[in-house]
Amino acid sequence: TGGMIGLMIGGEQLSVISLMGFLVLMGVVVNNGIVFVDYANQLRIGGLERTDALVATGRTRMRPILMTTLTTVLAMVTMIFSKDAGSEMGKGMAIVIVGGLSYATLMTLFIVPVMYDLFYRKPPIIRPIMPPVKASGMVNSTMKGESRLWNCATMTK
């Protein structure tokens, strides 16, 4: 949505290069959302209530999300306002990334917590951790009723 709005405001057409901007945008935005929700789940497993976990997640994850957004947007702004031949070609991609990332950052910081609060009413399920498997490098083999221990590295007894 933000990428398309950016293209309309910038007067650029949808091209293959601007579609590459949507690919970049999807990776960054999905990562921000996953990290936000995962951190809220970890805090809830740790014992915090839903709203307390969301507030703590917002405080903790806001700076990294804003830093990612600002560094990417500032890097793309140079491409938008440059008049070089290469920059003219990548201008659509830069506009998509700036518009989309700005829009998605607002969504991540404001809409994702509201949706989390609406849909995640139950506390998260705590799954037991499987005990580690013993890996000794030895294989127990039975042949004709007798037990033999083989070394897997040298295939000797």
N, C-alpha and C positions, 0 to 999 in steps of 0.2 A: 504494500500500500504506500509506504513512504517513498519507495523507489520510483513508483509510477507518478506520484505527486511531484517528486523532484524533477522527473523528466518533463512533465507538463509545465512546471514553473520555469524550468531552464530552456524550454523550447526545443528540446532534443527529441529525435525519433528513436523508437525502439530498434536496436540493432544487435548484431551478434556480440559486439563488444559490451554493450549495456547488459545483455543477458549474462555475460560472465560476471558482471557486477552483482547480479542477483545470486549467483552461485556463491560468491564470497560472502555476501550478506547472510545467506542461509546458514553457513557454517558458524559465523560469529554469533548470530542471534540465538541459534539453537543451543550453542555452548553456554551462553549467558543464562538462558532459562533453565537448562539442566543443572548448572552449578547452583543457581538460586534455590531450586526446589530440593535438590539433594542436601544442601546445607540445612535447610529448614527441617527436612526429615531426620537428619542426624541429631539436631538439637532436640527434636521431639522424642527420639529414642533415648536421648540422654536425660529426659525427664521434664523438659519444659512444656508448658501448655502451648496450644496452637498459636494464639495471638502473641505470646511472649517470644516464641520461636520465630515468628514472622518479623517482629520488630528487631530482634537480634540479628536475623539474617539480613534485613535491610541495612542496618548499621554496618555490619561486617562486609557485605558484598557490594555496597554502593560504590566505594572508592575504586575497587578493581574494574567494575563495570564502566564507570565513568572514565577511568584512565584508558581502557581499551577503546572506548568510543572517541574520546578526544584525540588520542594519537592517530587513529585511523582517519578521522574527519580532517584533522590538520594536514595530514599527508595528502589527502585527496583534494583539499582546497587549492593546493599549489597546482595540481593538474587541471582543475577547473578554470582557473584564471590565467594560466599560461597560454602564450600564443605560438608555441613551437608546433611543428608539424606532428610530432609524436603525441603531444598533449591534446591536440585537436582530435586525434583519432580515439584517444582514451577518455575524452571528456564525458561521454555518455555513461561509461562505467563508473567514473568518479562521482557523477551526479547521483546515480542510483545508490552507490555506497553511502554517500553523505546523507541523502534524504532518508533512505531506508534504515540506516543505523541510528540516526537521530530519533526517528519515529519508534523504532524497536526498543531503544533504551528507555524511552518513556513508558512503553508497554511493559518492559521487564520490571521496572521499578515501581509501577503503580498498578497495572492491571493483573500481572501474574500473582502478586500477593492476595489480591481480592478474589481471584479465581481459586487460588489454593485454599483460602479460608472457606469458600463456598463448597468446594468439592471434597476436601480432605477432612471430613468431620471426625472419622474414626482415627484412633492413634495408629501409627505405622506398625506393621507386624514385625516382631523381632524374631528372626530366623536363627536357629542354633548353628554355630560354626562347626563344620565337620572336623574331626580330629585329623592331624596330618598323617599321611600314609608313610609307613616305614619303607625307605628306599635304601636297601643295603647293597644292592648290586648282585645279590645271590638269588638263584632260582631253585626252588625245591621241585624235583622231578621224581616221580615214582615209576619204576619199570619192574614188572613182574613181582610186585609186592615189596620190593626193597626201596628204601628211601635214599636218594642221592642228592647232594648239594653241589650245584654247578656254579662256577664263577662266570658271570656273563661277559666280563671284559676279555678273559683269555680262553674261555670255553674249556677250562680244565676243572678237575675235581679238587 
